[in-house]
């Protein structure tokens, strides 16, 4: 008797495709660019498709995809690190995004994202997973493959670093303490 093994296309699409915007958003935030995120997301979904037979139905597909994302990013970082080290310093500086003009009444989403980009990668990853993507500490620990205590530590430090960057930015616009002091006078 001959059995053909058909890929579970419908099951894969139903389980994995709804999370593509989440995967893309996180990849773009961690890479700092949407162009690289396209390639990473494509690789994540290709790897997920290839290994979907090992996925256990009823478990958290979103967490499984994020685990693949972080493994893929780790692979890409090693590859990109070498290519960045080869570039001339001026080329690297030219690729850096210029800061947008300040808006005195409020901090924009772009400025919050720029501040988040200044947070070191390990802390930023955990902040994104827990605060943006709303994974539990346990799920985040599984995704980045570190103990829960490390997730908690990185989250605390990442939040503090982000808060410091946003506070400095807000004060430079006259938002926050400086503005409140003016109201008291």
Residue frames as a rotation matrix with the C-alpha (Angstrom) as fourth column:
UNK 1
0.579 0.816 0.000 0.00
0.816 -0.579 0.000 0.00
0.000 0.000 -1.000 0.00
UNK 2
-0.463 -0.733 0.499 1.34
0.749 -0.624 -0.222 3.42
0.474 0.271 0.838 -0.99
UNK 3
0.515 0.553 -0.655 0.86
0.804 -0.576 0.146 6.41
-0.297 -0.602 -0.741 1.31
UNK 4
-0.059 -0.522 0.851 1.66
0.605 -0.696 -0.386 9.89
0.794 0.492 0.357 0.12
UNK 5
-0.168 -0.077 -0.983 2.72
0.919 -0.373 -0.128 12.38
-0.357 -0.924 0.133 2.74
UNK 6
0.169 0.313 0.935 0.92
0.652 -0.747 0.132 15.63
0.739 0.587 -0.330 1.97
UNK 7
-0.882 -0.470 -0.022 2.05
0.345 -0.615 -0.709 18.72
0.320 -0.633 0.705 3.81
UNK 8
-0.133 0.874 -0.467 -0.69
0.976 0.034 -0.215 19.99
-0.172 -0.484 -0.858 6.14
UNK 9
-0.715 -0.230 0.660 -1.18
0.494 -0.834 0.246 23.24
0.494 0.502 0.710 4.21
UNK 10
0.171 0.878 0.446 -4.56
0.115 -0.468 0.876 24.15
0.979 -0.099 -0.181 5.66
UNK 11
0.719 0.069 -0.692 -3.51
0.670 0.200 0.715 23.34
0.188 -0.977 0.097 9.21
UNK 12
-0.328 -0.923 -0.200 -0.26
0.939 -0.341 0.036 25.30
-0.101 -0.177 0.979 8.86
UNK 13
-0.599 0.134 0.790 -2.01
0.308 -0.872 0.381 28.33
0.740 0.471 0.481 7.38
UNK 14
0.486 0.870 0.087 -4.70
0.190 -0.202 0.961 28.30
0.853 -0.450 -0.263 10.04
UNK 15
0.677 -0.243 -0.694 -2.21
0.735 0.200 0.647 27.95
-0.018 -0.949 0.314 12.90
UNK 16
-0.130 -0.950 -0.285 0.73
0.891 -0.238 0.388 30.10
-0.436 -0.203 0.877 11.75
UNK 17
-0.388 -0.090 0.917 -0.31
0.757 -0.598 0.262 32.76
0.525 0.796 0.300 9.25
UNK 18
0.686 0.705 0.183 -2.41
0.489 -0.632 0.601 34.85
0.539 -0.322 -0.778 11.71
UNK 19
0.710 -0.455 -0.538 0.80
0.464 -0.273 0.843 35.59
-0.530 -0.848 0.018 13.67
UNK 20
0.131 -0.700 0.702 2.77
0.970 -0.057 -0.238 36.92
0.207 0.712 0.672 10.69
UNK 21
0.521 0.036 0.853 2.16
0.098 -0.995 -0.018 40.61
0.848 0.093 -0.522 11.57
UNK 22
0.964 -0.179 0.199 3.44
-0.222 -0.120 0.968 39.97
-0.150 -0.976 -0.155 15.13
UNK 23
0.479 -0.822 0.309 6.52
0.722 0.569 0.393 38.16
-0.499 0.035 0.866 13.83
UNK 24
0.199 -0.380 0.903 7.22
0.797 -0.474 -0.375 40.90
0.570 0.794 0.209 11.27
UNK 25
0.779 0.164 0.605 6.74
-0.120 -0.908 0.401 43.73
0.615 -0.385 -0.688 13.78
UNK 26
0.872 -0.471 0.134 9.12
-0.064 0.160 0.985 42.13
-0.485 -0.868 0.109 16.28
UNK 27
0.308 -0.785 0.538 11.71
0.913 0.402 0.064 41.29
-0.266 0.472 0.841 13.62
UNK 28
0.344 -0.127 0.930 11.61
0.532 -0.790 -0.305 44.88
0.774 0.600 -0.204 12.33
UNK 29
0.904 0.017 0.427 11.96
-0.312 -0.657 0.686 46.28
0.293 -0.754 -0.589 15.86
UNK 30
0.731 -0.656 0.187 14.87
0.194 0.462 0.865 43.99
-0.654 -0.596 0.465 16.69
UNK 31
0.098 -0.705 0.702 16.65
0.980 0.192 0.056 44.62
-0.174 0.683 0.710 13.40
UNK 32
-0.231 -0.133 -0.964 15.82
0.249 -0.966 0.073 48.32
-0.941 -0.223 0.256 13.25
UNK 33
-0.674 0.002 -0.738 14.70
-0.661 -0.448 0.602 47.99
-0.330 0.894 0.303 9.63
UNK 34
0.370 0.892 0.258 11.78
-0.555 0.435 -0.709 46.57
-0.745 0.119 0.656 7.70
UNK 35
0.374 -0.273 -0.886 13.96
-0.882 0.192 -0.431 45.51
0.288 0.943 -0.168 4.76
UNK 36
-0.703 -0.695 -0.149 15.85
-0.588 0.687 -0.427 42.90
0.400 -0.213 -0.892 6.76
UNK 37
-0.483 0.602 0.636 12.68
-0.566 0.340 -0.751 41.86
-0.669 -0.723 0.176 8.54
UNK 38
0.466 0.660 -0.589 11.13
-0.875 0.242 -0.420 40.71
-0.134 0.711 0.690 5.25
UNK 39
-0.070 -0.599 -0.798 13.94
-0.612 0.658 -0.440 38.21
0.788 0.457 -0.412 4.76
UNK 40
-0.891 -0.287 0.352 13.85
-0.448 0.424 -0.787 37.04
0.077 -0.859 -0.507 8.35
UNK 41
-0.113 0.936 0.333 10.07
-0.732 0.148 -0.665 36.52
-0.672 -0.319 0.668 8.34
UNK 42
0.474 0.233 -0.849 10.32
-0.823 0.460 -0.333 34.57
0.314 0.857 0.410 5.11
UNK 43
-0.461 -0.735 -0.496 12.96
-0.434 0.675 -0.596 32.33
0.774 -0.060 -0.631 6.67
UNK 44
-0.742 0.268 0.614 10.91
-0.584 0.191 -0.789 31.92
-0.329 -0.944 0.014 9.87
UNK 45
0.274 0.961 0.034 7.87
-0.789 0.245 -0.564 30.76
-0.550 0.128 0.825 7.94
UNK 46
0.276 -0.271 -0.922 9.91
-0.715 0.583 -0.386 28.51
0.642 0.766 -0.033 5.69
UNK 47
-0.796 -0.604 -0.053 11.47
-0.378 0.563 -0.735 26.85
0.474 -0.565 -0.676 8.74
UNK 48
-0.480 0.702 0.526 8.07
-0.661 0.104 -0.743 26.62
-0.577 -0.704 0.414 10.43
UNK 49
0.468 0.660 -0.587 6.58
-0.883 0.334 -0.329 25.00
-0.021 0.672 0.740 7.32
UNK 50
-0.095 -0.616 -0.782 9.41
-0.556 0.685 -0.472 22.48
0.826 0.390 -0.407 7.12
UNK 51
-0.916 -0.355 -0.187 9.11
-0.038 0.541 -0.840 21.52
0.400 -0.762 -0.509 10.78
UNK 52
-0.303 0.880 0.367 5.33
-0.906 -0.385 0.175 21.84
0.295 -0.279 0.914 11.16
UNK 53
0.263 0.363 -0.894 5.09
-0.180 0.929 0.324 18.07
0.948 0.075 0.310 11.47
UNK 54
-0.510 -0.542 -0.667 6.89
0.577 0.359 -0.733 18.39
0.637 -0.759 0.130 14.81
UNK 55
-0.749 0.319 0.581 4.53
-0.528 -0.817 -0.232 21.08
0.401 -0.480 0.780 16.09
UNK 56
-0.837 0.472 -0.277 2.12
0.547 0.719 -0.429 19.74
-0.004 -0.511 -0.860 18.69
UNK 57
-0.338 0.796 0.502 -1.45
0.127 -0.490 0.862 20.85
0.932 0.355 0.065 17.96
UNK 58
0.659 0.658 -0.364 -3.03
0.503 -0.026 0.864 22.53
0.559 -0.752 -0.348 20.95
UNK 59
0.015 -0.702 -0.712 0.23
0.920 -0.270 0.285 24.15
-0.392 -0.659 0.642 22.09
UNK 60
0.526 0.181 -0.831 1.08
0.127 -0.983 -0.133 27.83
-0.841 -0.035 -0.540 21.66
UNK 61
0.481 -0.295 0.826 1.86
0.876 0.205 -0.437 28.26
-0.040 0.933 0.357 17.95
UNK 62
0.891 -0.124 0.436 2.67
-0.032 -0.977 -0.212 31.95
0.452 0.175 -0.874 18.46
UNK 63
0.645 -0.685 0.338 5.36
-0.548 -0.108 0.829 31.13
-0.532 -0.720 -0.445 21.03
UNK 64
0.397 -0.470 0.789 6.69
0.530 0.819 0.221 28.38
-0.750 0.330 0.574 18.74
UNK 65
0.666 -0.100 0.740 6.99
0.671 -0.353 -0.652 30.89
0.326 0.930 -0.168 15.86
UNK 66
0.866 -0.367 0.340 8.72
-0.448 -0.871 0.203 33.43
0.222 -0.328 -0.918 18.10
UNK 67
0.511 -0.704 0.493 11.22
-0.108 0.517 0.849 30.75
-0.853 -0.487 0.189 19.15
UNK 68
0.367 -0.343 0.864 11.97
0.888 0.405 -0.217 30.13
-0.275 0.848 0.454 15.46
UNK 69
0.866 -0.008 0.501 12.24
0.202 -0.909 -0.365 33.91
0.458 0.418 -0.785 14.96
UNK 70
0.773 -0.588 0.240 14.85
-0.570 -0.475 0.671 34.30
-0.280 -0.655 -0.702 17.68
UNK 71
0.313 -0.667 0.676 16.85
0.342 0.743 0.575 31.34
-0.886 0.051 0.461 16.39
UNK 72
0.506 -0.058 0.860 16.73
0.857 -0.075 -0.510 32.83
0.094 0.996 0.011 12.89
UNK 73
0.934 -0.158 0.321 17.77
-0.163 -0.987 -0.010 36.27
0.318 -0.043 -0.947 14.17
UNK 74
0.587 -0.759 0.281 20.70
-0.252 0.159 0.955 34.69
-0.770 -0.631 -0.098 16.00
UNK 75
0.217 -0.468 0.857 21.82
0.789 0.601 0.129 33.09
-0.575 0.648 0.500 12.73
UNK 76
0.663 0.100 0.742 21.39
0.624 -0.622 -0.473 36.34
0.415 0.777 -0.474 10.77
UNK 77
0.951 -0.306 0.047 23.25
-0.279 -0.781 0.559 38.39
-0.135 -0.545 -0.828 13.38
UNK 78
0.288 -0.887 0.360 26.32
0.203 0.424 0.883 36.19
-0.936 -0.181 0.302 13.06
UNK 79
0.127 -0.186 0.974 26.19
0.978 0.185 -0.092 36.55
-0.163 0.965 0.205 9.28
UNK 80
0.758 0.267 0.595 25.56
0.429 -0.891 -0.146 40.32
0.491 0.366 -0.790 9.36
UNK 81
0.837 -0.494 -0.235 28.17
0.010 -0.415 0.910 41.00
-0.547 -0.764 -0.342 12.02
UNK 82
-0.032 -0.892 0.452 30.89
0.685 0.309 0.659 39.88
-0.727 0.331 0.601 9.68
UNK 83
0.060 0.094 0.994 29.62
0.941 -0.337 -0.025 42.04
0.333 0.937 -0.108 6.80
UNK 84
0.939 0.298 0.171 29.30
0.222 -0.906 0.361 45.13
0.262 -0.301 -0.917 9.04
UNK 85
0.576 -0.792 -0.204 32.85
0.208 -0.099 0.973 44.73
-0.791 -0.603 0.107 10.34
UNK 86
-0.149 -0.627 0.765 34.11
0.921 0.193 0.337 44.83
-0.359 0.755 0.549 6.75
UNK 87
0.576 0.464 0.673 32.38
0.708 -0.695 -0.126 48.14
0.409 0.549 -0.729 5.92
UNK 88
-0.564 -0.726 0.395 34.17
0.473 -0.675 -0.565 51.43
0.677 -0.132 0.724 6.29
UNK 89
-0.639 0.290 -0.713 33.17
0.675 -0.233 -0.700 53.52
-0.368 -0.928 -0.047 9.36
UNK 90
-0.819 0.335 -0.465 31.70
-0.424 -0.901 0.097 56.28
-0.386 0.276 0.880 7.14
UNK 91
-0.646 0.599 -0.473 29.43
-0.252 0.417 0.873 53.75
0.721 0.683 -0.119 5.40
UNK 92
-0.485 0.449 -0.750 28.12
0.802 0.571 -0.176 52.54
0.349 -0.687 -0.637 8.74
UNK 93
-0.701 0.198 -0.685 27.44
0.318 -0.773 -0.549 56.13
-0.638 -0.603 0.479 9.86
UNK 94
-0.842 0.391 -0.371 25.62
-0.535 -0.520 0.666 56.88
0.067 0.759 0.647 6.60
UNK 95
-0.547 0.644 -0.535 23.28
0.206 0.723 0.660 53.95
0.811 0.251 -0.528 7.27
UNK 96
-0.742 0.261 -0.618 22.29
0.639 -0.006 -0.769 55.31
-0.204 -0.965 -0.162 10.69
UNK 97
0.130 0.891 0.434 18.86
0.879 -0.306 0.365 56.94
0.459 0.334 -0.823 10.81
UNK 98
-0.797 -0.328 0.507 18.77
0.140 -0.917 -0.373 60.66
0.587 -0.226 0.777 11.44
UNK 99
-0.633 0.579 -0.514 16.66
0.646 0.029 -0.763 61.89
-0.427 -0.815 -0.392 14.32
UNK 100
-0.043 0.725 0.687 13.40
0.847 -0.339 0.410 63.56
0.530 0.599 -0.600 13.39
UNK 101
-0.565 -0.138 0.814 12.59
-0.109 -0.965 -0.238 67.11
0.818 -0.223 0.530 14.39
UNK 102
-0.918 0.187 -0.348 11.31
0.388 0.259 -0.884 67.51
-0.075 -0.948 -0.311 17.97
UNK 103
-0.146 0.935 0.324 7.61
0.265 -0.278 0.923 67.97
0.953 0.220 -0.207 18.61
UNK 104
-0.765 -0.391 0.512 7.24
-0.284 -0.510 -0.812 70.12
0.579 -0.766 0.279 21.70
UNK 105
-0.054 0.843 0.535 3.79
-0.955 -0.200 0.218 69.00
0.291 -0.500 0.816 22.87
UNK 106
0.725 0.337 0.601 4.19
-0.521 0.839 0.158 65.22
-0.451 -0.428 0.783 22.90
UNK 107
-0.492 -0.857 0.154 6.51
-0.587 0.457 0.668 62.36
-0.643 0.238 -0.728 22.10
UNK 108
0.221 0.573 -0.789 5.60
-0.972 0.199 -0.127 60.58
0.084 0.795 0.601 18.86
UNK 109
0.917 0.138 0.374 5.44
-0.168 0.985 0.048 56.84
-0.362 -0.107 0.926 18.26
UNK 110
0.724 -0.690 -0.007 8.53
0.176 0.195 -0.965 57.17
0.667 0.697 0.263 16.08
UNK 111
0.042 -0.719 0.694 10.43
-0.712 -0.509 -0.484 58.75
0.701 -0.474 -0.533 18.97
UNK 112
0.488 0.174 0.855 9.37
-0.778 0.532 0.335 55.98
-0.396 -0.829 0.395 21.33
UNK 113
0.979 -0.122 0.161 10.53
0.182 0.881 -0.437 53.42
-0.088 0.457 0.885 18.79
UNK 114
0.436 -0.872 0.224 13.81
-0.139 -0.311 -0.940 55.31
0.889 0.379 -0.256 18.32
UNK 115
0.089 -0.366 0.926 14.34
-0.979 -0.203 0.014 55.26
0.183 -0.908 -0.376 22.09
UNK 116
0.776 0.238 0.584 13.56
-0.378 0.917 0.128 51.54
-0.505 -0.320 0.801 22.12
UNK 117
0.876 -0.479 -0.052 16.16
0.180 0.424 -0.888 51.03
0.447 0.769 0.457 19.38
UNK 118
0.158 -0.843 0.514 18.75
-0.630 -0.487 -0.605 52.58
0.760 -0.229 -0.608 21.71
UNK 119
0.503 0.058 0.862 18.11
-0.784 0.451 0.427 49.90
-0.364 -0.891 0.273 24.33
UNK 120
-0.585 -0.807 -0.079 20.66
-0.773 0.526 0.354 47.06
-0.244 0.268 -0.932 24.00
UNK 121
-0.403 0.393 -0.826 19.43
-0.643 0.521 0.562 44.07
0.651 0.757 0.043 21.99
UNK 122
-0.758 0.081 -0.647 19.05
0.351 0.887 -0.301 41.56
0.550 -0.455 -0.701 24.84
UNK 123
-0.787 0.481 -0.386 16.94
0.230 -0.353 -0.907 43.95
-0.572 -0.803 0.167 26.92
UNK 124
-0.549 0.570 -0.611 14.96
-0.797 -0.576 0.179 45.23
-0.250 0.586 0.771 23.93
UNK 125
-0.662 0.273 -0.698 14.05
-0.263 0.787 0.558 41.67
0.702 0.553 -0.449 22.92
UNK 126
-0.728 0.376 -0.573 12.56
0.673 0.550 -0.494 40.90
0.129 -0.746 -0.653 26.33
UNK 127
-0.685 0.502 -0.528 10.73
-0.132 -0.798 -0.588 44.26
-0.716 -0.333 0.613 26.52
UNK 128
-0.567 0.466 -0.679 9.19
-0.806 -0.147 0.573 43.56
0.167 0.872 0.459 23.11
UNK 129
-0.678 0.285 -0.678 8.19
0.097 0.948 0.302 40.01
0.729 0.139 -0.670 24.01
UNK 130
-0.629 0.406 -0.663 6.65
0.775 0.262 -0.575 40.83
-0.060 -0.876 -0.479 27.40
UNK 131
-0.504 0.400 -0.765 5.37
0.176 -0.820 -0.545 44.40
-0.846 -0.409 0.343 27.05
UNK 132
-0.518 0.298 -0.802 4.47
-0.801 -0.497 0.333 44.56
-0.300 0.815 0.496 23.36
UNK 133
-0.507 0.271 -0.819 3.70
-0.484 0.696 0.530 40.97
0.713 0.665 -0.222 22.37
UNK 134
0.138 0.626 0.767 2.31
-0.973 -0.059 0.223 40.15
0.185 -0.777 0.601 25.85
UNK 135
0.157 -0.188 -0.969 4.10
-0.003 0.982 -0.191 36.84
0.988 0.032 0.153 26.36
UNK 136
0.993 0.110 0.050 4.36
-0.059 0.078 0.995 35.57
0.106 -0.991 0.084 29.93
UNK 137
0.312 -0.931 0.190 7.80
-0.911 -0.236 0.340 35.52
-0.271 -0.279 -0.921 31.57
UNK 138
0.064 -0.249 0.966 7.86
-0.124 0.959 0.255 31.75
-0.990 -0.136 0.030 31.12
UNK 139
0.780 0.281 0.559 7.00
0.494 0.271 -0.826 31.97
-0.384 0.921 0.073 27.43
UNK 140
0.862 -0.503 -0.060 9.57
-0.472 -0.755 -0.455 34.73
0.184 0.421 -0.888 26.87
UNK 141
0.146 -0.830 0.539 12.20
-0.749 0.263 0.608 32.65
-0.646 -0.493 -0.583 28.66
UNK 142
0.248 0.017 0.969 11.47
0.327 0.940 -0.100 29.74
-0.912 0.341 0.228 26.34
UNK 143
0.959 0.163 0.233 11.62
0.273 -0.297 -0.915 31.94
-0.080 0.941 -0.329 23.26
UNK 144
0.644 -0.758 0.103 14.99
-0.644 -0.610 -0.462 33.53
0.413 0.231 -0.881 24.05
UNK 145
0.581 -0.364 -0.728 16.26
0.290 0.928 -0.232 30.36
0.760 -0.077 0.645 25.76
UNK 146
-0.604 -0.689 0.400 17.22
-0.202 -0.354 -0.913 31.89
0.771 -0.632 0.075 29.12
UNK 147
-0.640 0.371 -0.673 15.97
0.753 0.479 -0.452 31.28
0.154 -0.796 -0.585 32.69
UNK 148
0.396 0.893 0.213 12.88
0.765 -0.449 0.461 33.17
0.507 -0.019 -0.862 33.91
UNK 149
0.501 -0.277 -0.820 15.03
0.634 -0.528 0.565 35.11
-0.590 -0.803 -0.089 36.38
UNK 150
-0.644 -0.761 0.079 17.13
0.570 -0.408 0.714 36.40
-0.511 0.504 0.696 33.49
UNK 151
-0.291 0.647 0.705 13.97
0.751 -0.302 0.587 37.48
0.593 0.701 -0.398 31.66
UNK 152
0.688 0.601 -0.406 12.81
0.717 -0.479 0.507 39.36
0.110 -0.640 -0.761 34.76
UNK 153
0.092 -0.763 -0.640 16.20
0.568 -0.487 0.663 41.01
-0.818 -0.425 0.389 35.18
UNK 154
-0.784 -0.399 0.475 16.47
0.604 -0.317 0.731 41.99
-0.142 0.860 0.490 31.51
UNK 155
0.061 0.894 0.443 12.89
0.810 -0.304 0.502 43.27
0.584 0.328 -0.743 31.52
UNK 156
0.675 0.163 -0.719 13.51
0.659 -0.572 0.489 45.43
-0.332 -0.804 -0.494 34.57
UNK 157
-0.264 -0.875 -0.405 16.73
0.428 -0.483 0.764 46.82
-0.864 0.028 0.502 33.17
UNK 158
-0.682 0.050 0.730 15.27
0.721 -0.119 0.682 47.28
0.121 0.992 0.045 29.68
UNK 159
0.426 0.898 0.114 12.26
0.823 -0.436 0.363 49.16
0.375 -0.061 -0.925 31.04
UNK 160
0.491 -0.316 -0.812 14.56
0.520 -0.642 0.564 51.37
-0.699 -0.699 -0.151 33.13
UNK 161
-0.615 -0.784 0.076 16.79
0.491 -0.307 0.815 52.16
-0.616 0.539 0.574 30.13
UNK 162
-0.392 0.567 0.725 13.75
0.798 -0.183 0.574 52.95
0.458 0.803 -0.381 27.98
UNK 163
0.644 0.650 -0.404 12.25
0.764 -0.520 0.381 55.13
0.037 -0.554 -0.832 30.73
UNK 164
0.065 -0.715 -0.696 15.55
0.482 -0.588 0.650 57.06
-0.874 -0.378 0.306 31.04
UNK 165
-0.805 -0.387 0.449 15.74
0.559 -0.245 0.792 57.68
-0.197 0.889 0.414 27.31
UNK 166
-0.060 0.878 0.476 12.12
0.796 -0.245 0.553 58.79
0.602 0.412 -0.684 27.13
UNK 167
0.595 0.248 -0.764 12.44
0.734 -0.554 0.392 61.02
-0.326 -0.794 -0.512 30.21
UNK 168
-0.380 -0.823 -0.423 15.46
0.451 -0.564 0.692 62.78
-0.808 0.073 0.585 28.73
UNK 169
-0.760 0.168 0.628 13.66
0.603 -0.180 0.777 63.22
0.244 0.969 0.035 25.43
UNK 170
0.299 0.954 -0.029 10.51
0.867 -0.259 0.426 64.51
0.399 -0.153 -0.904 27.15
UNK 171
0.382 -0.208 -0.901 12.48
0.626 -0.658 0.418 67.02
-0.680 -0.723 -0.121 29.23
UNK 172
-0.726 -0.686 0.038 14.26
0.472 -0.457 0.754 68.30
-0.500 0.566 0.656 26.13
UNK 173
-0.531 0.633 0.563 10.80
0.551 -0.246 0.797 69.12
0.643 0.734 -0.218 24.74
UNK 174
-0.790 0.223 0.572 9.67
-0.503 -0.769 -0.395 70.71
0.351 -0.599 0.719 27.98
UNK 175
0.305 0.875 -0.377 7.40
-0.410 0.478 0.777 67.79
0.860 -0.082 0.504 28.81
UNK 176
0.179 -0.189 -0.966 7.32
0.659 0.752 -0.025 66.37
0.731 -0.632 0.259 32.29
UNK 177
0.099 -0.182 -0.978 8.97
0.972 -0.192 0.134 67.93
-0.212 -0.965 0.158 35.34
UNK 178
-0.868 -0.486 -0.097 10.08
0.452 -0.857 0.245 71.14
-0.203 0.169 0.965 33.64
UNK 179
-0.572 0.730 0.373 6.58
0.109 -0.384 0.917 71.74
0.813 0.565 0.140 32.28
UNK 180
0.322 0.714 -0.621 4.95
0.725 0.236 0.647 70.94
0.609 -0.659 -0.442 35.64
UNK 181
-0.335 -0.521 -0.785 7.31
0.891 -0.447 -0.082 73.34
-0.308 -0.727 0.614 37.42
UNK 182
-0.948 0.007 0.318 6.14
0.162 -0.850 0.501 76.09
0.274 0.527 0.805 35.08
UNK 183
-0.075 0.997 0.002 2.52
0.288 0.019 0.958 75.40
0.955 0.073 -0.288 36.07
UNK 184
0.230 0.112 -0.967 3.34
0.962 0.124 0.243 75.75
0.147 -0.986 -0.079 39.77
UNK 185
-0.712 -0.664 -0.228 4.97
0.692 -0.719 -0.067 79.15
-0.120 -0.205 0.971 39.31
